[in-house]
Amino acid sequence: MKKITTLLLAGMLIIASSCNDTAKTNDKDSVENANEANDTKDASGTAVNEGAAPESAQETPQLSDPEIASVAVVANQIDINASKIAKEKSKNAEILKFAQLMSDDHSAVMAQAVALAKKLNVTPKDNAVSQKLMADAEKTKQTLLSKSSETFDKAYIDSEVAYHEAVIAALTGLLIPQSQNAELKKLLQDVTPAFKAHLAHAQMVQKMFAK
């Protein structure tokens, strides 16, 4: 998967410790890429990119509307699933309140997405982005399930902060710009403020576990 997909989307449900590991890997890749660019220069010292497409074309995944619909459905289902785990494992009132809100709000958004797809006669199409989301979500699920009652709450809320930051970046930088259907684009635009509100809420709860 190309870099932007990894940076914007693969982090949707990775807990903070995983995010730190990813950042270290990305830093290493950036250094290696810079070294390769320095090695490939013409006589004037200008970097040469032999036969390569522009960087933006190389790094941005191109998604059709059915694929965007699939990503939207999967992203919401991921957080619904995470909220179920929180409601089973946590005894913290703020965590339980947040998890219930995530379950309610993301279920409503997913219902809207499914209804719109049906109205437009569009079948959400599985793709590399949605597959990556599901694979990462399964890893995070196993991580959360392995946490003790003492460590679960922090791990869950850290993952929610990372998830919502990545979803907002994906919505504004990838899904909305690439949506061709006006109704699909409007739906994505309409739900973005809710995701931002979720992020602010998650960050507020996260401060409770910052000690």
C-alpha positions in Angstrom: 0.0 0.0 0.0 1.2 3.5 -0.8 2.4 5.9 1.8 -0.7 8.1 2.0 -2.9 5.1 2.5 -0.7 3.9 5.3 -0.6 7.4 6.9 -4.2 8.4 6.6 -6.1 5.2 6.7 -4.2 2.3 8.2 -4.0 4.2 11.5 -7.7 4.4 12.0 -7.7 1.9 14.9 -4.1 1.6 16.1 -3.4 2.3 19.7 -0.9 4.9 20.8 2.0 2.5 21.2 1.4 1.2 17.7 1.3 4.7 16.4 4.7 5.4 17.9 6.1 2.3 16.2 4.6 3.3 12.9 6.1 6.8 13.2 9.5 5.4 13.8 9.2 3.2 10.7 8.0 6.1 8.6 10.9 8.3 9.8 13.3 5.5 8.8 11.6 5.2 5.4 11.8 9.0 4.9 15.6 9.0 5.6 16.1 6.1 3.2 14.0 7.8 0.5 16.0 11.0 0.9 19.2 9.1 0.6 18.0 7.5 -2.6 17.0 10.8 -4.0 20.4 12.3 -3.2 22.1 9.3 -4.9 20.1 9.8 -8.1 21.2 13.2 -9.5 22.4 14.5 -12.9 25.6 16.4 -13.4 24.1 19.7 -12.3 23.1 18.3 -9.0 19.4 18.2 -9.7 17.6 15.0 -8.6 16.5 12.8 -11.4 13.2 10.8 -11.3 13.6 8.5 -14.3 10.3 7.7 -15.9 8.3 8.1 -12.7 4.9 9.6 -12.4 4.4 12.8 -10.3 4.6 12.1 -6.6 1.0 13.0 -5.9 -0.1 10.5 -8.6 2.1 7.8 -7.1 1.0 8.2 -3.5 -2.7 8.9 -3.7 -5.0 5.9 -4.1 -7.7 6.4 -6.7 -11.1 5.2 -5.4 -14.5 5.0 -7.3 -17.7 5.9 -5.6 -18.6 2.2 -4.8 -15.1 1.8 -3.2 -15.6 5.1 -1.2 -18.9 3.8 0.0 -17.2 0.6 1.1 -14.6 2.5 3.1 -17.3 4.6 4.8 -19.3 1.5 5.8 -16.2 -0.4 7.0 -14.8 2.6 9.0 -18.0 3.0 10.9 -18.4 -0.7 11.5 -14.8 -0.7 13.0 -15.7 1.8 15.6 -19.0 0.1 16.4 -17.1 -3.1 17.1 -14.6 -1.3 19.2 -17.3 0.3 21.3 -18.8 -3.2 22.0 -15.4 -4.3 23.4 -15.3 -1.2 25.6 -18.8 -1.8 27.0 -17.8 -5.4 27.8 -14.4 -4.7 29.4 -14.6 -1.2 31.0 -16.1 -0.1 34.2 -15.2 3.5 33.9 -18.2 5.8 33.5 -16.6 8.2 31.0 -15.3 5.3 28.8 -18.7 3.6 28.9 -20.5 6.9 28.0 -18.1 7.5 25.1 -18.4 4.0 23.8 -22.2 4.2 23.8 -22.0 7.5 21.9 -19.7 5.9 19.3 -22.0 3.0 18.9 -25.1 5.2 18.4 -23.5 7.8 16.2 -21.5 5.4 13.9 -24.6 3.1 13.6 -26.6 6.1 12.4 -23.9 7.2 9.9 -23.5 3.7 8.6 -27.3 3.4 8.1 -27.3 6.7 6.2 -24.4 5.4 4.0 -26.2 2.1 3.3 -29.5 3.8 2.6 -27.8 6.2 0.1 -26.0 3.3 -1.6 -29.4 1.6 -2.0 -31.0 4.8 -3.3 -28.2 5.3 -5.9 -28.2 1.5 -6.8 -24.6 1.4 -5.8 -23.1 -1.7 -4.2 -20.2 -0.9 -1.9 -17.1 -2.4 -3.5 -14.4 -4.1 -1.5 -10.9 -2.6 -2.2 -7.4 -2.5 -0.8 -8.1 0.4 1.5 -11.2 -1.3 3.1 -9.3 -4.6 3.4 -6.4 -2.8 5.1 -8.8 -1.2 7.5 -10.3 -4.5 8.5 -6.9 -6.2 8.9 -5.7 -3.4 11.2 -8.9 -3.4 13.1 -8.6 -7.1 13.8 -5.1 -6.6 15.2 -6.3 -3.8 17.4 -9.3 -5.9 18.5 -6.9 -8.6 19.7 -4.7 -6.0 21.5 -7.7 -4.5 23.3 -9.0 -7.9 24.3 -5.6 -8.8 25.8 -5.6 -5.7 28.0 -6.2 -6.1 31.7 -8.9 -4.1 33.4 -6.2 -1.7 34.7 -4.8 -1.0 31.2 -7.8 -1.3 28.9 -9.3 2.1 29.3 -6.2 4.0 28.3 -5.5 1.7 25.4 -9.1 2.1 24.1 -9.3 5.9 24.3 -5.8 6.2 22.8 -7.0 4.1 19.9 -10.1 6.2 19.5 -8.1 9.4 19.3 -5.8 7.9 16.6 -8.8 6.5 14.8 -10.7 9.8 14.6 -7.6 11.8 13.6 -7.0 9.4 10.7 -10.7 9.3 9.6 -10.9 13.1 9.5 -7.7 13.2 7.5 -9.1 10.6 5.1 -12.4 12.3 4.8 -11.0 15.7 4.0 -7.9 14.6 2.0 -9.2 11.6 0.1 -12.8 10.5 0.3 -14.6 13.8 -0.2 -12.2 15.1 -2.9 -12.6 11.9 -4.9 -16.3 11.4 -4.5 -18.0 11.9 -7.9 -21.7 11.6 -6.9 -23.0 14.9 -5.3 -25.1 13.1 -2.7 -22.3 10.9 -1.6 -20.0 13.9 -1.3 -22.6 15.8 0.7 -23.1 12.9 3.1 -19.3 12.7 3.8 -19.2 16.5 4.2 -22.2 16.4 6.6 -20.7 13.7 8.9 -17.2 15.3 9.1 -18.2 17.7 11.9 -19.5 14.8 14.0 -16.1 13.0 13.6 -14.4 16.2 14.8 -16.7 16.4 17.8 -15.9 12.8 18.6 -12.2 13.5 18.4 -12.5 16.5 20.8 -14.5 14.2 23.2 -12.0 11.4 22.9 -9.1 13.9 23.6 -10.9 15.2 26.7 -11.4 11.7 28.1 -7.8 10.8 27.1 -6.5 13.5 29.5 -8.0 11.6 32.4 -5.5 8.8 31.7 -2.5 11.0 31.0 -1.0 10.8 34.5 
